[in-house]
Amino acid sequence: MIKALNTKRPMENIRSHPLRIGILGSGKGSNAQSIIDAIGQGTLRAEVVCVLSDVEDAGILERARRQGIPARFVSAAPFKTKLEGEAEKRYIGTLAEFGANTVVLAGFMRIVKTGLLKAFPNRILNIHPALLPAFPGMASWKQALDYGAKVAGCTVHLVDDGMDTGPIIVQKAVPVLEDDTPETLHARIQVQEHIAYPEALALMAADCVSVRGRRIVIDRAKLEQGART
């Protein structure tokens, strides 16, 4: 769940290679791991330069340290649900210290604000476990199940000033099965999240992502050319 800065965008190319990624997370870090794995496998041309968390004992920090990635607890006090004021400055400063040029929100349970978004315009990504614009907010897999949706999934998007409303880069769908519980549906969505996040970052790394109003436009010719080099 995120909230960010709104801008009216002309057709704008997002030049994002080389990607120097700073990951922000509050939990175990499974999506962060999928990104790290994609880099290691050579399918994502990027570097994770730091992993930051607002939770001192978060699993994502230990996961990063085990793989030799700089990992740091950065206090977001005094706020409990947002990143603002001096806390926001601490995060911006730490990301700058490690030379990050792209920010990935991977289970970061805080609302990001104007300062961070101005520091990284069109370079902050989030993943949401629903096919946006359906079911924004918390526990979206349960929302989908309770609503009776036949299809669920996940969305990787840029951050803007709405609640899970930024331009969509990648979506992955899963069927909602008749015997699904919130837990089983969420587990299948997470499998797709681990595919979608590296895929979206690879598009940005290939310098083929542009924003046209609310739409993300992918230069497929450029993407294919990059794959051949």
N, C-alpha and C positions, 0 to 999 in steps of 0.2 A: 504494500500500500504506500503510494508516494504522492507527493504534491510538489509542484515545481513552478518554474518561471514560464510565463506565457509570452510568446513572441509571434507576430505575423511574419511568416517566412516567405520570401521570394524563392524562385528555383535556386537552390544552393547546394553545391557539392560539398560533401563531408570528407575531407582528405584526412585519412586516419591511419596511414601506414608510414612508418612503423608504429604499431600500437604499443604503447607503454601503459599497461593496465594497472590501475589501483582498484582493488576489490574491497568493498565495504560489506560486512556481514555481521549478523548477531547470533548465528546458530552453528550448526555442525559443519556447513560448508560443502555440501554435496555438489551444488552447482559450481562453486569455485573449483572443485576437483575436476569436474568435466572440462572446464576451460584449461586447467593445467595439463590434463591428459591430452587434450587436442594439440596443445603446443608441443608437448613431448613427442606426439605421433607425427608431427609435421603437417597436420591439416589446418593449423591456424598459425599464421605468421605474426607472432606477437610475443610480448614478454610481460609476465606479471611482476611488477616492480615492488609491490607491497600489498599486504593484506591488513586492513584495519578493522577493529571491532569496538563497539561501545560496551561490550560485555567482557570483563577481564578474563574469565575462564572459558570463553567461547571455544567450541571445538574447532572452528575455522582457523583460529590462531595456531593451535597445536598442529593441525593438518599442514598449514603452510610451513611452520618451522621444521617439520620432519622432512620437507622437501627443499629446504635451504632457501626459502623465500622470506624476505624480511616481513615480520609480523609484529604488530604493535596494538596494544590496548590504548585507545584514545578516549578519554572521558568526554561524555556529552552532557554532563551535569551543567546546570541544575535541572534540565528538562528531562522528562521521561519518555516522550513520544515524538519529539521533533529535534532537528539539528539547526540551531539558531544562535545568534549572538557570538559570544566568545568561544563556545563549543564549535560552532561552524568555522570560525577562524582557525581553530586548532586543526580541524580536518583539512582545510584548504592548505594550511602551512605544511602539514605532514605529507600530503600528496605532492606538493611542490618540492619538498625535500627529496623525495624519491624520484622525481622527474616524471610523474604520471601525466599522460596527456588524454587519457580516457578513463572514465570511472564506471565500474560495474557494480550495481547494487545486487547482492546475492543474499537475500534474506535479511536485509538491513531494515530493522523494525523501527525506523524513524522517518518522519516527514522531512524531506530536504527542502531547503529554502532558497531565496533569491541569490544569496552570496555564492553558494556552491555552484549554482547553475550559471551565473555570470562568469565564474572562473573556468567553467568547462562547457561552453555553449555547444549544444548539439553533440555533446560527447559524454553524456551520462545515459546509461542504459539500465533498464529494469526488466525483470521477468515476472510475469503474473500468471498464476495457475488457472486461467480461464481464457476463453476465446473472446477477448475484448471486442466491442464495448459491452458484451454481456458480463454480468456478475463481477463488477469491480469490488474492491474492498477485501475484508477479511474472510477466510474460510470459503473461498469461491467455489471449490469443489463440492462442498456441502450445499451451497446455494444452488448450484446446478442440479444436484441430485434432488433436493427438496422441491425445486421448481418443476421437475419432470422432464428436463432437457434430455434429448436423445444423443447429443454429441457434446463433449467437453474438450478441454485441451489447455494449451498454454500460449502466451503471447510475449514476445520480446519487443520492447518499444523504447523509443526515446522518451525522455522525461520532459514534461511541460508543466503548466501551472494547475492542472486538474488532478483528480484522483484516478490514477491509472488511465489517463486519457491521451498520452503522447502518441505521435505517429508510429504506426506499426511496421516493424521490420520483418519479423518472421512469426508465423503461427503454426502450431502442430495440433492436430485433432485426435481424439480417442473416442470410441463409442462408449456410451453409458449402458452397461449391461443390466439385465433385469434383476440380477441378484447382487448388484453392487451395494457396498456400504460406503460411507465417506472415506474409510481407510483404504479400501481396495481401489476406489476410483482415484484417490489422491496418489497412490503408489504408481498407477499406470501413467498418470499425468507427469509425475516426476521423471519417469523414464524418458518421456518426450522433452522435458525441460533440459535434460542433459545432452540432448541432440540439438535443440533449438538455440541455446545460448552460444555455443561455439560457432554454429552456422551463421548467426547474425554478426558476430564479431569478425568472422572470416570475410563477410561481405564488406564490412567497413575497412578491414585491412587491405582488401583488394582495390580500395579507392573507387568503388562503383556505386556508392549510395548517395542519393540526392534527396532533398526535401522539397516537395512542391505542395505548398499549403499544408493540408493534413496528410498528404500521401507521401510515402517513401517510394522513390523510383529507383529501380535497379538497372544499371547499365550492363545488360547481359553480354554484349559483345566484349566489353572490357573485362568482364569476369572470365569469359572463356579464354581471352587472350592471356590473362594473368595465369590461368591454370596451365597454359602451354609453356610458360617461361620457367 
